[in-house]
């Protein structure tokens, strides 16, 4: 269980940092992190970090696919974890 929490910490910090990095690159007109990669980080468990980065850095907040998509990914992951906990683990 310790490894799961460590993984979630790392993936969420990575998603958070990716949002910050992409925001800075956008401001400077540099090459950007593809949106599919930002979503991949969220799908791999970094939804909370992605949402925090989006809100804190005001990045992708006008894009519906992010403002709706990231919370939906996080919600589905929470439901999946609860289902696994209830029906698989116990």
C-alpha positions in Angstrom: 0.0 0.0 0.0 2.9 2.3 0.7 4.0 2.0 -2.9 0.6 3.0 -4.2 0.7 6.2 -2.1 4.3 6.9 -3.3 3.3 6.4 -6.9 0.3 8.7 -6.5 2.5 11.4 -4.9 5.0 11.3 -7.7 2.5 11.2 -10.5 0.5 14.1 -9.0 3.7 16.2 -8.5 4.6 15.4 -12.1 1.2 16.5 -13.4 1.4 19.7 -11.3 4.9 20.5 -12.6 3.8 19.8 -16.2 1.0 22.3 -15.9 3.4 24.9 -14.5 6.0 24.2 -17.2 3.4 24.3 -20.0 2.1 27.6 -18.6 5.6 29.2 -18.6 6.3 27.9 -22.1 3.0 29.4 -23.3 3.9 32.7 -21.9 7.2 32.7 -23.6 5.9 31.4 -26.9 8.0 28.2 -26.7 7.3 24.6 -27.7 4.4 23.3 -25.6 3.6 20.1 -23.8 0.9 18.3 -26.0 -2.5 18.3 -24.4 -2.7 14.5 -24.8 0.4 14.2 -22.6 -1.2 16.4 -19.9 -4.3 14.2 -20.0 -2.2 11.0 -19.9 -0.7 12.2 -16.6 -4.2 12.8 -15.3 -5.3 9.3 -16.4 -2.3 7.7 -14.9 -3.4 9.0 -11.5 -2.3 12.7 -11.6 -5.7 14.2 -11.8 -5.5 16.0 -8.5 -2.1 17.5 -9.3 -3.3 18.5 -12.7 -6.3 20.2 -11.3 -4.2 22.0 -8.6 -1.8 23.2 -11.3 -4.6 24.3 -13.6 -6.1 26.4 -10.8 -3.0 27.7 -9.2 -1.3 28.7 -12.5 -4.6 29.7 -14.3 -3.6 27.4 -17.1 -6.1 25.7 -19.4 -9.0 27.2 -17.4 -10.8 28.3 -20.5 -10.7 24.9 -22.1 -13.8 22.9 -21.3 -12.0 19.6 -22.0 -9.7 20.4 -19.1 -12.1 22.1 -16.7 -14.5 19.3 -17.1 -12.2 16.5 -18.2 -9.7 16.5 -15.4 -12.3 16.5 -12.6 -14.2 13.7 -14.4 -11.0 11.6 -14.7 -10.4 12.2 -11.0 -14.0 11.3 -10.1 -13.9 8.1 -12.1 -10.6 7.1 -10.5 -12.1 7.7 -7.0 -15.1 5.6 -7.9 -12.8 2.8 -9.3 -10.7 2.9 -6.1 -13.8 2.6 -3.9 -15.1 -0.2 -6.0 -11.8 -2.1 -5.9 -11.6 -1.5 -2.1 -15.1 -2.7 -1.5 -15.4 -5.7 -3.9 -11.8 -6.9 -4.5 -9.7 -6.1 -1.4 -12.3 -6.8 1.4 
